[in-house]
């Protein structure tokens, strides 16, 4: 939802996991900024975006190097297996997370 390319993580799935009312609220920059300030320490919003981008790049690099089995520890609500389906056509992705999240 960010217009600044430095703030775009490329994760188009994550917003869809949010409740609809929150999705609507997050469409405005003001609300995103306000929530980022209220819900976490300064810089956490940027850290999460940077972390996502870094892991995505590492993930794609591994595929480019021929890895066909990928294990994601602490997967939580990780969406890489969905977002990178074309790149994973001949790979197996295993996600290991908390039992409640896996369910």
Secondary structure as the mmCIF struct_conf table of DSSP 4:
data_model
#
loop_
_struct_conf.conf_type_id
_struct_conf.id
_struct_conf.beg_label_comp_id
_struct_conf.beg_label_asym_id
_struct_conf.beg_label_seq_id
_struct_conf.end_label_comp_id
_struct_conf.end_label_asym_id
_struct_conf.end_label_seq_id
BEND BEND1 UNK A 3 UNK A 4
HELX_RH_3T_P HELX_RH_3T_P1 UNK A 5 UNK A 7
TURN_TY1_P TURN_TY1_P1 UNK A 12 UNK A 13
HELX_RH_3T_P HELX_RH_3T_P2 UNK A 14 UNK A 17
BEND BEND2 UNK A 18 UNK A 18
HELX_RH_AL_P HELX_RH_AL_P1 UNK A 20 UNK A 25
TURN_TY1_P TURN_TY1_P2 UNK A 26 UNK A 27
BEND BEND3 UNK A 28 UNK A 28
HELX_RH_AL_P HELX_RH_AL_P2 UNK A 29 UNK A 39
BEND BEND4 UNK A 40 UNK A 40
TURN_TY1_P TURN_TY1_P3 UNK A 42 UNK A 43
HELX_RH_AL_P HELX_RH_AL_P3 UNK A 44 UNK A 64
TURN_TY1_P TURN_TY1_P4 UNK A 65 UNK A 66
STRN STRN1 UNK A 69 UNK A 73
TURN_TY1_P TURN_TY1_P5 UNK A 74 UNK A 74
TURN_TY1_P TURN_TY1_P6 UNK A 76 UNK A 77
HELX_RH_AL_P HELX_RH_AL_P4 UNK A 80 UNK A 83
TURN_TY1_P TURN_TY1_P7 UNK A 84 UNK A 85
HELX_RH_3T_P HELX_RH_3T_P3 UNK A 86 UNK A 88
TURN_TY1_P TURN_TY1_P8 UNK A 89 UNK A 90
STRN STRN2 UNK A 92 UNK A 96
HELX_RH_AL_P HELX_RH_AL_P5 UNK A 99 UNK A 102
#
